[in-house]
């Protein structure tokens, strides 16, 4: 799809920066062949595609148009208290000084008030704006674009992958009314005690038994019907089978039942961690895996010290409704590099790639450096299930350098 980036006249530095970043994106693997940069008489940045036009305003460009999709304030000078009452969706205020340093505050596209803590003020707003524009053009979600712009404004013309460059999402602050308070860095979830290997995701305990009996050592029970009459017995049987075969069985969503029957692990989505009792899960020494869909969520939940991080969905999938677009291999590789960086600063966190992975795409996904491949239809709909499992295991026996 072709897209035109229109920059206001008089901002040649921004044009040069964006041109440089498009070259960097191409070198990183993104397809930018259909992107063009033009100058315009508007005081807004315009992202023009055949479907719609997005507008970005910034006080840096002498424009704070409240009709814009994204409004960036680099020099507002307002306090956290002043900002919370009148912010609109897509509005961002940078470098707000509070007692612990600098904070970026914004209202997400869903209307939630979000914030991130930053080590330093933005050194060059024009580089920051350039990175933000390019991140949006490349299809990164709003929050991810903000994370990348912060890190990229420091690294400038190299793609940032060191967690020290990124802001840290805030989910608990005495002065900010945030939608949730789920991060507790004192929580320590149990470690995965051996390599995860292939990670099938199935919807009943019969599949659990069938796959464990042919040597699968990590598996997830994901039942989408919470009103299923046999739900509790299915969860209990899956957990018992896991103990019988000495396998790592994770229960998706139903954390209360997982605790009740002593599960090896629990898997939760981003929405689920808002409601689950994470302290109870940690106290019961149950491993916790959490789904993520990009930079912001990785940086947010890594503070929880989860047992593993799921990255996805990588390719289009029909197994469940997804709230985000497919990540693809390029973004997967970038997210893995960030998680590797987090692991160098603290304990390493295993990663699981999930979403539309089959025997054809698995080698390319594995080359991105993840620790495990989660599969659904590629195993459950295979003509020969045991052969499909062996095929994936052979792929995962190959080592790739970071």
Helices and strands as residue ranges (DSSP letters): E 3-8, H 12-28, E 35-40, E 45-49, E 53-58, G 59-61, E 70-73, H 80-83, E 91-98, E 101-107, E 113-118, H 125-137, H 142-155, G 163-165, E 168-170, E 199-202, H 205-213, E 218-221, H 231-245, E 248-252, H 255-260, E 265-268, G 272-274, H 278-283, E 287-292, H 295-301, G 302-304, E 308-312, H 328-345, E 350-354, H 359-366, E 372-375, H 377-380, H 385-396
